[in-house]
Amino acid sequence: MKQFPLHPMLVHFPIACWGLSTMLDISSIVGNVEIFKMLAMYLNGFALIFLLPVLLAGALELKFENWDDVKAVSVLEKHVVLVLTASILYGSSFYWRLKFSSEGNYCSPSLYLSIIGFMVLMIGAHYGGTLVYRYGIGQRKNSN
């Protein structure tokens, strides 16, 4: 795990699925296409399934890093809080669809949760990128 971190390899799957899910949600409203609603729900569910390995890999890889830089720790905290918040928003959107959506009846709260979740996720992803490209997390040769 030290030489080949899993978190950066796996994290793209939920981000891509959630991003596409949100775009399909918006497209389904604009174009009134029922299949987009169904695909959005499945992509959201797939992202939620993939989320556990991503979070576990990220948590396990934390121990291999040197966290002497206080600013990097602050960025990490923001990254974690924002990504977990986005996960909760997308999970709520998925639950709302399963529980309250019936065929032909689209749940607008699930759409709003998805859109807000995407915005929060993008900010959290920005902080993740900042950890790598500004602070060198995951790139240091002197990692413990």
N, C-alpha and C positions, 0 to 999 in steps of 0.2 A: 504494500500500500504506500510505502514511503516513496518508491521510485515511480510508480504509476498510480497516482491518486484516482480513486473511483468517482468521487463527487463531481469533478469537472466533466467527466465522461457521461455520467448518468443524468445530470441536471438538465440537459437539453430536452429530454423526452417530456417531462411534465411542463416545461416552459412552452415548448412547441404545441403540445396538445391543448394546454389552456389558452394559448394565444389563438390557435385555430378555432377552438370551441367558442371563444368570445366573438371572433369574426363571423362564424356561422350563426351565432345568436343574432347579431346585428343584421346580417344578411337575410335571415329568416323573417325578421320584422319588416324590413324594407321591401323584400320581394315576395313575402308571404309564401315561402317554400317550406312545406312540412318536413321534408327529409332533412333539411338543415337543422331543424330543432332536435331531431332524433340523433343525428351525427354529433351535434354539439354535446348532448348528454353523454353519449358513449365516449367521446374524447375526454370529457371532464372526468368520467369514471376511470378511464385508463390512466390519466394523470394522477388521480388519487391513489391508485394501486401502485404506481411507480414511485410515488412520493416517499414511502417508507424506506426503501433502499437508498434513496438520495439523501434523506435526512440522517440515516444511520451512517452512511459513508462520510458525510460532512462532519458529524459528531466524532467519529473515530479518528478522522484525519487531523482534528484539532490538536491532538496530543503530540503529533509529529512536528509541530511548528514552534518557533521561538516567538513568544508573545511579549517581548521586552518593550515594544513600541506601544505606548498608551493610546495613541491615536488609532492604531490598527485595531486595538481591542474595542474602542468605541465604534469603529466602522463595523466590526464583526457583530457587536450587539445590535446595531441598527439593522444589519442584514438579516440576522436571525429573527428579530421581532417582526420585521416586515414580511419575510417569507412565510413565517408561521401565520401571520394575520391573513395573507393572501390565501394560504391553504385553508384556513377556516372559512373564509368567504366563498371559495370555490366548493368546499365541502357542503356548506349551507345551501349553495345554489343547486348542487346535485341532490341533496336531501329534499329540498323544496320541490324539485321536479318530480322525484319519485313519489313523494307523499301527496302533493296537491295538484299535479298536472294530470289532466285526462286527455284523451285523444281529441285534438281539435281545440283544446283550451290551453293557451300558452300562459304560463305563469310569469307575469312581469317582475315580481320580486327576484326570481331566479336570474332574469336578464340583468337587473340592476346589480345584483351580487356579483355576477360574472364580470361586468364592466368595471366595477370598483375593484374587484379582485385582480383584474388584469393591470390596472393602474398601480396598485400597491405592489404587485409582483414585479413590474418593470423598475420601480424605485429600489426594491430589494435586490434585484439582479444588478442594478447599477452599483450598489454597495459591494456586492460579491465581486464584480469586475474590478472595483477600486482596490479590494484586498489583494487581488492578483497583480494588477498592473501598476499600482502605486506603491504598495507595501511589499510586493514580492512573495506573498503567501503562496505556498505550494511550489515555489521555484527555487527556494534557497538551498544551496548545497550544504550549508551548515545546520540544517534542520536536525533536531534531536532524533 
